[in-house]
Amino acid sequence: MNILQLNPQIVVYTPLGTGLAYFIMDYGMSVNSCWVVRLAKGEVKHFDSNDIRVEGNPTYGFPLKPEIPDSWMTLKEKEKLVKGN
């Protein structure tokens, strides 16, 4: 198993909302990586790599905002996206 500490932390989108990723734990080729994320309200949760979205870099042709599944968004987040805030 390998653990990578992200320094600085990166903004991630999860099924429970946005947060900061602090660590990535890799268990090998046959298992998805596990991300340790501090959510906006202070909770620390572990997420499978399939449940993480990170912001892109327009310089490399990746849009800044990733595609987030509708099932992940709360009503407030959906309203915020529509308003563009």
OpenMM code with the backbone's topology and positions (N, CA, C; nanometers):
from openmm import Vec3, app, unit

residues = "MET ASN ILE LEU GLN LEU ASN PRO GLN ILE VAL VAL TYR THR PRO LEU GLY THR GLY LEU ALA TYR PHE ILE MET ASP TYR GLY MET SER VAL ASN SER CYS TRP VAL VAL ARG LEU ALA LYS GLY GLU VAL LYS HIS PHE ASP SER ASN ASP ILE ARG VAL GLU GLY ASN PRO THR TYR GLY PHE PRO LEU LYS PRO GLU ILE PRO ASP SER TRP MET THR LEU LYS GLU LYS GLU LYS LEU VAL LYS GLY ASN".split()
positions = [
    Vec3(0.0844, -0.1183, 0.0000),
    Vec3(0.0000, 0.0000, 0.0000),
    Vec3(0.0890, 0.1246, 0.0000),
    Vec3(0.0488, 0.2246, -0.0771),
    Vec3(0.1170, 0.3531, -0.0806),
    Vec3(0.0201, 0.4628, -0.0386),
    Vec3(0.0700, 0.5613, 0.0345),
    Vec3(-0.0107, 0.6768, 0.0726),
    Vec3(0.0591, 0.8018, 0.0214),
    Vec3(-0.0154, 0.8831, -0.0528),
    Vec3(0.0382, 1.0081, -0.1050),
    Vec3(-0.0309, 1.1235, -0.0339),
    Vec3(0.0465, 1.2083, 0.0341),
    Vec3(-0.0098, 1.3278, 0.0954),
    Vec3(-0.0104, 1.4391, -0.0082),
    Vec3(-0.1267, 1.4973, -0.0326),
    Vec3(-0.1388, 1.6047, -0.1302),
    Vec3(-0.1042, 1.7372, -0.0623),
    Vec3(0.0005, 1.8015, -0.1118),
    Vec3(0.0433, 1.9274, -0.0527),
    Vec3(0.0776, 2.0236, -0.1658),
    Vec3(-0.0081, 2.1178, -0.1983),
    Vec3(-0.1283, 2.1569, -0.1264),
    Vec3(-0.2441, 2.0606, -0.1564),
    Vec3(-0.3466, 2.0697, -0.0741),
    Vec3(-0.4655, 1.9885, -0.0954),
    Vec3(-0.5344, 2.0368, -0.2232),
    Vec3(-0.6160, 1.9493, -0.2818),
    Vec3(-0.6872, 1.9888, -0.4034),
    Vec3(-0.8376, 1.9828, -0.3809),
    Vec3(-0.9079, 2.0729, -0.4494),
    Vec3(-1.0541, 2.0758, -0.4420),
    Vec3(-1.1080, 1.9574, -0.5195),
    Vec3(-1.2000, 1.8842, -0.4572),
    Vec3(-1.2627, 1.7701, -0.5231),
    Vec3(-1.4135, 1.7780, -0.5057),
    Vec3(-1.4831, 1.7110, -0.5951),
    Vec3(-1.6275, 1.7008, -0.5898),
    Vec3(-1.6608, 1.5546, -0.5596),
    Vec3(-1.7501, 1.5330, -0.4635),
    Vec3(-1.7877, 1.3982, -0.4208),
    Vec3(-1.9398, 1.3867, -0.4198),
    Vec3(-1.9932, 1.2665, -0.4024),
    Vec3(-2.1383, 1.2527, -0.3910),
    Vec3(-2.1957, 1.3264, -0.2690),
    Vec3(-2.1108, 1.3610, -0.1713),
    Vec3(-2.1574, 1.4319, -0.0517),
    Vec3(-2.1278, 1.5811, -0.0560),
    Vec3(-2.0803, 1.6312, -0.1689),
    Vec3(-2.0497, 1.7730, -0.1825),
    Vec3(-1.9021, 1.7965, -0.2088),
    Vec3(-1.8631, 1.9238, -0.2063),
    Vec3(-1.7238, 1.9584, -0.2335),
    Vec3(-1.6389, 1.9430, -0.1082),
    Vec3(-1.5102, 1.9295, -0.1299),
    Vec3(-1.4186, 1.9170, -0.0171),
    Vec3(-1.2752, 1.9317, -0.0632),
    Vec3(-1.1838, 1.9123, 0.0311),
    Vec3(-1.0408, 1.9149, 0.0020),
    Vec3(-0.9843, 1.7746, 0.0204),
    Vec3(-0.9135, 1.7259, -0.0805),
    Vec3(-0.8486, 1.5954, -0.0705),
    Vec3(-0.7126, 1.6137, -0.0043),
    Vec3(-0.6860, 1.5345, 0.0994),
    Vec3(-0.5611, 1.5416, 0.1740),
    Vec3(-0.4669, 1.4264, 0.1413),
    Vec3(-0.5242, 1.3065, 0.1205),
    Vec3(-0.4433, 1.1881, 0.0955),
    Vec3(-0.5069, 1.1033, -0.0135),
    Vec3(-0.4228, 1.0287, -0.0846),
    Vec3(-0.4692, 0.9234, -0.1741),
    Vec3(-0.3993, 0.7960, -0.1294),
    Vec3(-0.4787, 0.6918, -0.1047),
    Vec3(-0.4231, 0.5626, -0.0638),
    Vec3(-0.4387, 0.4647, -0.1798),
    Vec3(-0.3295, 0.4053, -0.2215),
    Vec3(-0.3299, 0.3118, -0.3330),
    Vec3(-0.2987, 0.1724, -0.2806),
    Vec3(-0.3888, 0.0795, -0.3088),
    Vec3(-0.3730, -0.0574, -0.2588),
    Vec3(-0.3208, -0.1538, -0.3640),
    Vec3(-0.2891, -0.1042, -0.4833),
    Vec3(-0.2383, -0.1914, -0.5886),
    Vec3(-0.3269, -0.1891, -0.7115),
    Vec3(-0.2867, -0.2685, -0.8100),
    Vec3(-0.3546, -0.2679, -0.9397),
    Vec3(-0.4979, -0.3200, -0.9370),
    Vec3(-0.5307, -0.4079, -0.8462),
    Vec3(-0.6619, -0.4721, -0.8493),
    Vec3(-0.7688, -0.3987, -0.7676),
    Vec3(-0.7320, -0.2880, -0.7026),
    Vec3(-0.8265, -0.2142, -0.6177),
    Vec3(-0.8169, -0.0658, -0.6512),
    Vec3(-0.9325, 0.0014, -0.6601),
    Vec3(-0.9316, 0.1456, -0.6850),
    Vec3(-0.8674, 0.2198, -0.5687),
    Vec3(-0.8090, 0.3335, -0.5997),
    Vec3(-0.7489, 0.4168, -0.4956),
    Vec3(-0.8569, 0.4738, -0.4053),
    Vec3(-0.8193, 0.5036, -0.2825),
    Vec3(-0.9087, 0.5612, -0.1831),
    Vec3(-0.8627, 0.7041, -0.1549),
    Vec3(-0.9541, 0.7994, -0.1632),
    Vec3(-0.9237, 0.9396, -0.1386),
    Vec3(-0.9747, 0.9789, -0.0006),
    Vec3(-0.8924, 1.0466, 0.0769),
    Vec3(-0.9328, 1.0979, 0.2082),
    Vec3(-0.9652, 1.2458, 0.1891),
    Vec3(-1.0913, 1.2807, 0.2154),
    Vec3(-1.1417, 1.4147, 0.1843),
    Vec3(-1.2058, 1.4784, 0.3066),
    Vec3(-1.1720, 1.6052, 0.3297),
    Vec3(-1.2406, 1.6853, 0.4312),
    Vec3(-1.3503, 1.7608, 0.3590),
    Vec3(-1.4756, 1.7334, 0.3970),
    Vec3(-1.5891, 1.7987, 0.3339),
    Vec3(-1.6069, 1.9396, 0.3900),
    Vec3(-1.6909, 2.0186, 0.3229),
    Vec3(-1.7091, 2.1595, 0.3583),
    Vec3(-1.7531, 2.1794, 0.5043),
    Vec3(-1.8276, 2.0855, 0.5598),
    Vec3(-1.8750, 2.1001, 0.6982),
    Vec3(-1.7793, 2.0399, 0.8001),
    Vec3(-1.6612, 1.9965, 0.7569),
    Vec3(-1.5606, 1.9461, 0.8492),
    Vec3(-1.5525, 1.7954, 0.8619),
    Vec3(-1.6428, 1.7225, 0.8019),
    Vec3(-1.6376, 1.5760, 0.8079),
    Vec3(-1.5223, 1.5237, 0.7235),
    Vec3(-1.4567, 1.4198, 0.7709),
    Vec3(-1.3516, 1.3539, 0.6927),
    Vec3(-1.4071, 1.2188, 0.6482),
    Vec3(-1.4063, 1.1964, 0.5170),
    Vec3(-1.4618, 1.0741, 0.4598),
    Vec3(-1.3626, 1.0124, 0.3625),
    Vec3(-1.3792, 0.8827, 0.3395),
    Vec3(-1.2991, 0.8095, 0.2414),
    Vec3(-1.3872, 0.7820, 0.1197),
    Vec3(-1.3331, 0.8090, -0.0002),
    Vec3(-1.4083, 0.7886, -0.1235),
    Vec3(-1.3284, 0.7033, -0.2210),
    Vec3(-1.3984, 0.6140, -0.2883),
    Vec3(-1.3406, 0.5372, -0.3979),
    Vec3(-1.3091, 0.6341, -0.5118),
    Vec3(-1.2075, 0.6056, -0.5892),
    Vec3(-1.1686, 0.6969, -0.6977),
    Vec3(-1.2797, 0.7170, -0.8004),
    Vec3(-1.3729, 0.6236, -0.8119),
    Vec3(-1.4869, 0.6403, -0.9025),
    Vec3(-1.5822, 0.7497, -0.8549),
    Vec3(-1.5737, 0.7857, -0.7276),
    Vec3(-1.6637, 0.8837, -0.6684),
    Vec3(-1.5982, 1.0197, -0.6480),
    Vec3(-1.4918, 1.0464, -0.7204),
    Vec3(-1.4180, 1.1730, -0.7075),
    Vec3(-1.4115, 1.2409, -0.8441),
    Vec3(-1.4329, 1.3713, -0.8440),
    Vec3(-1.4104, 1.4537, -0.9635),
    Vec3(-1.3189, 1.5683, -0.9213),
    Vec3(-1.2216, 1.6012, -1.0054),
    Vec3(-1.1295, 1.7116, -0.9752),
    Vec3(-1.1434, 1.8185, -1.0836),
    Vec3(-1.1070, 1.9406, -1.0465),
    Vec3(-1.1126, 2.0501, -1.1427),
    Vec3(-1.0065, 2.0303, -1.2498),
    Vec3(-1.0364, 2.0779, -1.3698),
    Vec3(-0.9443, 2.0640, -1.4809),
    Vec3(-0.8505, 2.1825, -1.4920),
    Vec3(-0.7727, 2.1824, -1.5994),
    Vec3(-0.6800, 2.2903, -1.6277),
    Vec3(-0.7013, 2.3322, -1.7728),
    Vec3(-0.7651, 2.4491, -1.7939),
    Vec3(-0.7940, 2.4927, -1.9311),
    Vec3(-0.6694, 2.5027, -2.0197),
    Vec3(-0.5535, 2.5253, -1.9609),
    Vec3(-0.4297, 2.5334, -2.0386),
    Vec3(-0.4056, 2.4037, -2.1152),
    Vec3(-0.4454, 2.2914, -2.0551),
    Vec3(-0.4269, 2.1611, -2.1173),
    Vec3(-0.5525, 2.1109, -2.1882),
    Vec3(-0.6532, 2.1983, -2.1983),
    Vec3(-0.7753, 2.1612, -2.2693),
    Vec3(-0.8792, 2.0914, -2.1836),
    Vec3(-0.8593, 2.0883, -2.0521),
    Vec3(-0.9569, 2.0279, -1.9631),
    Vec3(-1.0428, 2.1381, -1.9014),
    Vec3(-1.1755, 2.1264, -1.9102),
    Vec3(-1.2598, 2.2316, -1.8534),
    Vec3(-1.2379, 2.2444, -1.7025),
    Vec3(-1.2475, 2.3677, -1.6539),
    Vec3(-1.2253, 2.3930, -1.5122),
    Vec3(-1.3252, 2.3164, -1.4256),
    Vec3(-1.4531, 2.3237, -1.4602),
    Vec3(-1.5551, 2.2525, -1.3844),
    Vec3(-1.5769, 2.1143, -1.4453),
    Vec3(-1.5600, 2.0094, -1.3663),
    Vec3(-1.5822, 1.8743, -1.4192),
    Vec3(-1.7312, 1.8443, -1.4332),
    Vec3(-1.7611, 1.7423, -1.5104),
    Vec3(-1.9001, 1.6970, -1.5194),
    Vec3(-1.9345, 1.6228, -1.3910),
    Vec3(-2.0354, 1.6723, -1.3224),
    Vec3(-2.0756, 1.6135, -1.1948),
    Vec3(-2.2109, 1.5459, -1.2151),
    Vec3(-2.2235, 1.4175, -1.1807),
    Vec3(-2.3524, 1.3500, -1.1964),
    Vec3(-2.4628, 1.4231, -1.1187),
    Vec3(-2.5811, 1.4335, -1.1790),
    Vec3(-2.6930, 1.5017, -1.1132),
    Vec3(-2.7244, 1.4428, -0.9764),
    Vec3(-2.7061, 1.3128, -0.9627),
    Vec3(-2.7384, 1.2479, -0.8359),
    Vec3(-2.6470, 1.2935, -0.7221),
    Vec3(-2.5331, 1.3563, -0.7544),
    Vec3(-2.4401, 1.4037, -0.6525),
    Vec3(-2.4786, 1.5395, -0.5974),
    Vec3(-2.5500, 1.6183, -0.6741),
    Vec3(-2.5723, 1.7576, -0.6376),
    Vec3(-2.6905, 1.7754, -0.5436),
    Vec3(-2.6705, 1.8628, -0.4484),
    Vec3(-2.7810, 1.9023, -0.3624),
    Vec3(-2.8598, 2.0110, -0.4353),
    Vec3(-2.9776, 2.0402, -0.3879),
    Vec3(-3.0606, 2.1422, -0.4510),
    Vec3(-2.9898, 2.2771, -0.4529),
    Vec3(-2.9232, 2.3141, -0.3421),
    Vec3(-2.8518, 2.4411, -0.3358),
    Vec3(-2.7406, 2.4462, -0.4405),
    Vec3(-2.6663, 2.3372, -0.4561),
    Vec3(-2.5580, 2.3341, -0.5540),
    Vec3(-2.6122, 2.3477, -0.6956),
    Vec3(-2.7267, 2.2842, -0.7251),
    Vec3(-2.7866, 2.2946, -0.8574),
    Vec3(-2.8280, 2.4387, -0.8859),
    Vec3(-2.8904, 2.5047, -0.7862),
    Vec3(-2.9321, 2.6437, -0.8034),
    Vec3(-2.8110, 2.7337, -0.8257),
    Vec3(-2.7043, 2.7083, -0.7529),
    Vec3(-2.5819, 2.7876, -0.7651),
    Vec3(-2.5220, 2.7736, -0.9054),
    Vec3(-2.5216, 2.6518, -0.9589),
    Vec3(-2.4694, 2.6280, -1.0931),
    Vec3(-2.5513, 2.7016, -1.1985),
    Vec3(-2.6834, 2.6977, -1.1824),
    Vec3(-2.7721, 2.7631, -1.2783),
    Vec3(-2.7509, 2.9142, -1.2761),
    Vec3(-2.7338, 2.9716, -1.1557),
    Vec3(-2.7138, 3.1157, -1.1425),
    Vec3(-2.5736, 3.1585, -1.1832),
    Vec3(-2.4793, 3.0654, -1.1834),
    Vec3(-2.3429, 3.0972, -1.2236),
    Vec3(-2.2584, 3.1584, -1.1137),
    Vec3(-2.2950, 3.1365, -0.9893),
    Vec3(-2.2175, 3.1901, -0.8748),
    Vec3(-2.1112, 3.0943, -0.8319),
] * unit.nanometer
topology = app.Topology()
chain = topology.addChain("A")
for resn in residues:
    res = topology.addResidue(resn, chain)
    for name in ("N", "CA", "C"):
        topology.addAtom(name, app.Element.getBySymbol(name[0]), res)
